Amino acid sequence: MNADARAQLTGLSTTTTLADLFRAIYEGLGYAARDCYGVMGSIPDEIRVTGGAARSAMLLQIFADVLGASTRRVMREETGAAGAAMIAAISLGRYPSLAACAQSWVTE
């Protein structure tokens, strides 16, 4: 976790395709996620992926391969807003913990 870390794409040629670039970016995201989980502890058995990129089956497969965990696409829209609302509900004492709130709010 180094805020000053940088990356670059090297070895590009006239035969490099847009798909090659996307794969490189997705692999970079997978390895960055693995580094983040490494700082927090162990990698969970299942990773839930959200946002526009979660629509990509290739991204989900790369995450599964790099993290050694199953992946699942979250179908809920506006997950960031939902997470903020969950934290607010916990802060207001509506739920004793994030796990309790998630049990009530999170669906398949």
N, C-alpha and C positions, 0 to 999 in steps of 0.2 A: 504494500500500500504506500506508494510514493506519488504524491501529488505532482512532482516535477517529472515523472516518467513520461517518455514520449515513444511513439512508434512510427514506423515508416513502411511503405511498401517498396520492396526491392526486387530486382529480377524481372521486372515487367518487360514485355516485348510486344512486337506487333501482333503476336498470336494470343496475347492475353485477352480474355473475353470479360465481359461484364459479369458473367456467372463466376468466373475465377475470382474477381474482386469481391463479390458478395460472399463467396465461400471463405475467403481470407478474413473478411470482417467478422463473419459469424464465428469462425474458429477463434478469433481474437476475443470476442465476447464470451465465448465458452471458457477460455483459459482465464480471462479476467474474473469471471464468476467463480471459477475454482479457487483462484487466489483469495477472493473475498471470503468464501466459505472456510478456507484454510485459516484465515485470521480469526473467524468467529468460532471455529471448532470443527466439528465433523460435517460432512456433506449429508443432507437428509436423504432418505430413501426415495422420496419423490420431490421433484421440482415443478412448481406451477409457474407457467410463463404467461405474461399478459402483454397487452399493447399490440400495436400494428405488426411488429415483427413476429409475434407469436402465431400469426397466420401461416408462417412458413414451416412446412413439414421438415425442410432441410435444417432450419435453425433448431427445431425441437430434437432432431436426431443428433445433431452435432453436440448439443448440450447433454443429451443422454450419454453419448460416447465419451465426451471429455470428463463429465462429472461422475460417470458410473452410476447414474440414478435414472429412474424412469421420469419422464416428463409428461405434463398434462397442460393443455391449453385452457386458460381461464376464459370463460365465455362472457363474464360480466363486463359491461361497459363502465368506463370511468372508475377504474379500480383505485386510482390515487385519491379521488374524492371519497370513495367508499371507505378507504383506509383511514383518512382523516376524520371522517364521521365516527368510525369505530373508536379511534383514540379519544375523541371528544366524549363519546358515550361512557367510556371507561373512566375518563377524568371526572365526569359528573357523578360517578358512583353507580351507574346503571348496571355495570357488570364488574365482578371482582377481579377479572383478569382478561388479558387478550385472548387466551384460549377459550374462556367462557363466552366472550363476545363473538369470536369466530364460529363457535359451535352454533350460535343462534343466527348469525348473519350470513355465513358462507354456505353457498349451495354448490352443487356439482357444476 
